[in-house]
Amino acid sequence: MNAEYVVGAGSILSEGPVWWQGTLLLVDIERRKIHRWDPQTQKHEHWEFPHRLGFVIPSTLDDFVVGADAGLARVDLTSGRLTDWTRPAAEPDDHRFNDAKCDPAGRLWAGTLALSEAPELGTLYVVGPDAVPRPRVPKVTISNGLAWSPDGGTLYYIDSATRRVDAFDFDSATASLANRRMVIRFEDGLPDGMAIDQAGHLWVALWGGWKVACHDPWTGRRLAEIPLPVEAVTSCCFGNNDELWITTASRDLDAAGRAAQPLAGGVFRARVGIGGPPVVPFAG
């Protein structure tokens, strides 16, 4: 499968792509920006904020929830206004939120990491409309990709430092997790962001791996690869039809590395022959 470069080369840490209302939203964490790209009009907008932004998630209130350093905030992109919303009491200032998604019921699942990336200091939280972050997975090092199986009964989750995708039995009524087990192990890069297709296969961005890999989570078998001209591949999401949108980073490159990877930090698009479920907005 081939990927075409679209926009954004030179971004430091592009992450968290979300296809919403015909446009692609993503964050550049280190530059503290939200980007929006309209592939129909070729319009590229961005907003800059005072915090690192780990993710941007649409809500049913027509605003967006963002991970703003160690807290959560709401953003109105019409005005560009950011409003503090909630924060886990246990998260210190040298932590930040990283990846996030909403479950089929519209609850937000968002994980943290220490800025030093020291082991097992982060936590995966679930947040409902009451704005109370409740811990679900402790001792996380680099909280990353999330996806729910098509039947809603399984949560797939990545702590990048483990080099695994783990699965949990997911109870939607109580937002509880059980029976953690490894379903995929990686040796050719650190798993980062993740998307799931309509068949239940997982598309995993590989930091340091120059690719996105598609796996069958029932067998662990690799089904396909999308090579990229960038070493640090950060995340992916499905857009229209069979489009997979892919984000990358230039964060760790020196001058020679940037010269060798001029498209690092950019966004790519690949047609993968299958679509994915629409994004679930935060319900509240």
C-alpha positions as CSV (number, residue, x, y, z in Angstrom):
1,M,0.0,0.0,0.0
2,N,1.2,3.5,-0.9
3,A,0.8,6.7,1.1
4,E,0.8,10.2,-0.4
5,Y,2.0,13.3,1.4
6,V,-0.7,15.8,1.9
7,V,0.3,18.7,4.2
8,G,2.2,19.8,7.3
9,A,5.9,18.8,6.8
10,G,8.0,20.4,9.5
11,S,5.6,19.9,12.3
12,I,7.3,18.7,15.5
13,L,4.9,16.2,16.9
14,S,1.8,15.8,14.8
15,E,-0.7,13.4,16.7
16,G,-4.2,12.4,17.3
17,P,-5.9,12.7,13.9
18,V,-9.7,12.9,13.9
19,W,-12.0,12.9,10.9
20,W,-14.9,15.2,11.8
21,Q,-17.5,16.8,9.5
22,G,-15.5,16.3,6.4
23,T,-12.2,17.8,7.7
24,L,-9.1,16.4,9.4
25,L,-8.3,17.6,12.9
26,L,-5.0,17.0,14.6
27,V,-2.6,18.5,17.1
28,D,1.1,19.4,17.0
29,I,1.8,18.7,20.7
30,E,5.1,20.6,21.1
31,R,4.0,23.6,19.1
32,R,0.8,23.8,21.1
33,K,-1.4,23.9,18.0
34,I,-4.6,22.4,16.6
35,H,-4.7,22.0,12.9
36,R,-7.7,21.6,10.6
37,W,-7.4,20.5,7.0
38,D,-10.2,20.5,4.5
39,P,-9.2,18.2,1.6
40,Q,-12.1,19.5,-0.6
41,T,-11.1,23.2,-0.4
42,Q,-7.4,22.7,0.5
43,K,-8.0,25.1,3.4
44,H,-5.5,24.7,6.2
45,E,-6.2,26.4,9.5
46,H,-4.4,26.3,12.8
47,W,-4.9,27.7,16.3
48,E,-2.2,28.1,18.9
49,F,-2.6,27.7,22.7
50,P,-0.6,28.2,25.9
51,H,-0.5,24.5,26.7
52,R,0.8,21.4,25.0
53,L,-2.2,19.7,23.5
54,G,-2.2,15.9,23.6
55,F,-5.4,15.4,21.6
56,V,-8.5,17.1,20.3
57,I,-11.9,15.3,20.5
58,P,-15.2,16.7,19.2
59,S,-18.2,16.9,21.6
60,T,-21.9,16.9,21.2
61,L,-21.9,20.5,22.5
62,D,-20.2,21.7,19.3
63,D,-16.9,22.4,21.0
64,F,-13.8,20.2,21.5
65,V,-12.2,18.5,24.5
66,V,-8.4,18.7,24.6
67,G,-5.6,17.3,26.7
68,A,-4.0,20.5,28.0
69,D,-0.8,19.4,29.7
70,A,-1.9,17.6,32.9
71,G,-5.5,18.9,32.7
72,L,-8.4,18.7,30.4
73,A,-9.9,21.7,28.7
74,R,-12.7,22.7,26.3
75,V,-12.0,24.6,23.1
76,D,-14.3,26.7,20.9
77,L,-12.6,26.8,17.5
78,T,-15.0,29.6,16.3
79,S,-13.6,32.0,18.9
80,G,-10.3,30.1,19.6
81,R,-11.1,30.3,23.3
82,L,-9.7,27.6,25.6
83,T,-11.4,27.0,29.0
84,D,-10.0,24.8,31.8
85,W,-12.4,22.0,32.5
86,T,-11.1,19.3,34.8
87,R,-8.0,17.7,36.1
88,P,-7.1,14.4,37.9
89,A,-6.0,15.2,41.4
90,A,-3.1,12.7,41.2
91,E,-1.4,14.2,38.1
92,P,1.6,16.4,38.9
93,D,2.6,19.4,36.7
94,D,5.4,17.4,35.0
95,H,2.8,15.1,33.4
96,R,0.7,15.6,30.4
97,F,-2.2,14.0,28.6
98,N,-1.4,12.1,25.4
99,D,-3.8,10.1,23.3
100,A,-7.6,9.8,23.8
101,K,-10.8,8.5,22.2
102,C,-14.4,8.2,23.2
103,D,-16.1,4.8,23.8
104,P,-19.3,3.9,22.0
105,A,-21.3,5.5,24.8
106,G,-19.5,8.8,24.4
107,R,-17.3,8.7,27.5
108,L,-13.7,10.1,27.1
109,W,-10.8,7.7,27.7
110,A,-7.5,9.7,28.0
111,G,-4.1,8.7,29.3
112,T,-1.2,10.5,30.8
113,L,2.6,10.2,30.8
114,A,5.5,11.8,32.6
115,L,7.3,14.4,30.5
116,S,10.5,12.5,31.3
117,E,8.8,9.3,30.0
118,A,9.9,7.6,33.3
119,P,8.3,4.1,33.7
120,E,4.8,3.5,35.0
121,L,4.0,7.0,36.2
122,G,1.0,7.6,33.9
123,T,-2.7,6.5,34.1
124,L,-5.5,5.8,31.7
125,Y,-8.7,7.6,32.9
126,V,-12.3,7.6,31.8
127,V,-14.3,10.8,32.0
128,G,-18.1,11.1,31.7
129,P,-20.4,14.1,31.4
130,D,-19.9,14.8,35.2
131,A,-16.3,15.8,34.3
132,V,-14.8,13.5,37.0
133,P,-11.6,11.6,35.8
134,R,-11.7,8.1,37.1
135,P,-8.6,5.9,36.9
136,R,-8.9,2.7,34.9
137,V,-5.4,1.5,34.1
138,P,-2.5,2.5,36.5
139,K,1.3,2.3,36.0
140,V,1.3,3.4,32.4
141,T,4.5,4.7,30.8
142,I,3.4,6.2,27.5
143,S,-0.4,6.0,27.1
144,N,-1.3,5.8,23.5
145,G,-3.7,4.2,21.0
146,L,-7.2,3.2,21.9
147,A,-9.9,1.3,19.8
148,W,-13.1,-0.6,20.5
149,S,-14.1,-3.7,18.7
150,P,-17.1,-3.5,16.3
151,D,-19.3,-5.2,18.9
152,G,-18.2,-2.8,21.6
153,G,-17.1,-5.7,23.9
154,T,-13.4,-5.3,23.7
155,L,-11.1,-2.3,24.3
156,Y,-7.7,-2.4,22.6
157,Y,-5.0,-0.3,24.3
158,I,-1.4,0.6,23.8
159,D,1.2,1.6,26.4
160,S,4.0,2.2,23.9
161,A,6.8,1.2,26.3
162,T,5.4,-2.4,26.4
163,R,5.6,-2.8,22.6
164,R,2.2,-4.4,22.8
165,V,-1.4,-4.0,22.0
166,D,-3.4,-5.3,24.9
167,A,-7.1,-6.2,25.0
168,F,-9.6,-5.8,27.8
169,D,-13.1,-7.1,28.2
170,F,-15.2,-3.9,28.2
171,D,-18.4,-3.4,30.1
172,S,-20.2,-0.4,28.6
173,A,-22.7,-0.2,31.4
174,T,-20.1,0.4,34.1
175,A,-17.1,1.6,31.9
176,S,-15.1,-1.2,33.6
177,L,-12.3,-3.3,32.3
178,A,-11.3,-6.9,32.9
179,N,-9.2,-9.8,31.6
180,R,-6.2,-7.9,30.3
181,R,-4.2,-9.9,27.7
182,M,-1.6,-9.2,25.0
183,V,-2.9,-9.6,21.4
184,I,0.0,-8.1,19.3
185,R,3.7,-7.8,20.0
186,F,6.0,-5.5,17.9
187,E,9.7,-5.8,17.3
188,D,10.0,-3.3,14.4
189,G,9.0,-0.1,16.2
190,L,7.1,1.2,19.2
191,P,3.3,1.1,18.7
192,D,1.8,4.6,19.0
193,G,-1.6,5.7,17.8
194,M,-4.2,3.2,16.4
195,A,-7.3,2.9,14.4
196,I,-9.8,0.0,13.8
197,D,-11.5,-0.9,10.6
198,Q,-14.9,-2.2,9.9
199,A,-13.7,-5.8,10.0
200,G,-12.1,-5.4,13.4
201,H,-8.5,-5.2,12.2
202,L,-6.1,-2.8,13.9
203,W,-4.0,-0.3,12.1
204,V,-1.1,0.7,14.3
205,A,1.4,3.6,13.7
206,L,5.0,2.5,14.5
207,W,7.3,5.1,16.0
208,G,10.8,4.3,14.8
209,G,9.3,1.8,12.3
210,W,8.7,3.9,9.1
211,K,5.3,2.4,8.7
212,V,1.7,1.7,9.7
213,A,1.0,-2.0,10.3
214,C,-2.4,-3.8,10.0
215,H,-2.9,-6.7,12.3
216,D,-5.6,-9.3,13.0
217,P,-6.1,-9.0,16.8
218,W,-7.5,-12.5,17.1
219,T,-4.3,-14.2,15.8
220,G,-1.8,-11.3,16.0
221,R,-0.9,-11.9,12.4
222,R,0.3,-8.9,10.3
223,L,-2.0,-8.5,7.3
224,A,-0.6,-5.4,5.6
225,E,1.9,-2.5,5.8
226,I,2.0,1.1,4.6
227,P,5.6,2.3,4.3
228,L,6.3,6.0,5.0
229,P,9.3,8.2,4.2
230,V,9.4,9.2,7.9
231,E,10.8,7.2,10.8
232,A,8.5,8.5,13.5
233,V,5.0,7.5,12.5
234,T,2.6,8.7,15.3
235,S,-1.0,7.8,14.6
236,C,-3.8,7.2,12.1
237,C,-7.5,7.5,11.6
238,F,-10.1,6.6,8.9
239,G,-11.7,9.4,6.8
240,N,-14.0,9.1,3.9
241,N,-14.5,5.6,2.5
242,D,-11.2,3.7,2.6
243,E,-8.9,6.7,3.3
244,L,-6.5,6.2,6.2
245,W,-4.9,9.5,7.4
246,I,-1.5,9.2,9.0
247,T,0.5,11.6,11.2
248,T,4.2,11.7,11.7
249,A,6.8,13.6,13.8
250,S,10.2,15.3,13.3
251,R,10.9,15.8,17.1
252,D,14.0,13.7,17.5
253,L,15.7,14.6,14.2
254,D,18.9,16.6,14.0
255,A,19.8,18.7,10.9
256,A,21.0,15.7,9.0
257,G,17.9,13.8,9.9
258,R,15.6,16.6,8.8
259,A,17.5,16.8,5.5
260,A,17.1,13.0,5.0
261,Q,13.4,13.1,6.0
262,P,12.1,16.4,4.6
263,L,8.4,15.3,5.0
264,A,8.8,14.5,8.7
265,G,6.0,16.0,10.7
266,G,3.7,15.8,7.7
267,V,0.3,14.2,7.2
268,F,-0.1,11.4,4.7
269,R,-3.1,9.6,3.1
270,A,-3.4,6.0,2.0
271,R,-6.3,4.1,0.4
272,V,-6.5,0.8,2.2
273,G,-9.5,-0.9,0.7
274,I,-11.7,-0.8,3.8
275,G,-13.3,1.9,5.9
276,G,-13.6,2.4,9.7
277,P,-16.4,3.5,12.1
278,P,-17.1,7.2,12.4
279,V,-15.6,9.0,15.3
280,V,-17.7,9.1,18.5
281,P,-17.9,12.6,20.0
282,F,-17.8,13.2,23.7
283,A,-21.3,13.1,25.1
284,G,-21.4,16.2,27.3
